[in-house]
Amino acid sequence: MRNPGNWEKVIKVFKTDVEQSPTNSRAFFDFGVAYECAGSYEEARTAVGKACQLEHKSTYLKEIARCERLHRQSLRLHKVNINR
């Protein structure tokens, strides 16, 4: 996770964007990428999924797959750390 405090601020900005423009797919995509950068992969997947519902783009589909992969990796790492 890179500087979580900074990403929380960015997430708040993008949350305002999606609330003000609930049909803007790019706003949801950016919101999701901010969540991903903060290490919140499930939230990222949800936001990018909404972007994809609004506008079906291969970029959004690739990002959804990336969020799912990162989430699975995160769970595996967490499990390894618990078992130590």
Buried (B, 14 or more C-beta within 10 A) or exposed (E): EEEEEEBEEBBEEBBEBBEEEEEBBBBBBBBBBBBBBBBBBEBBBBBBBBBBEBBEBEEBEEBBEBBBEBBEEBEEEEEEEEEE
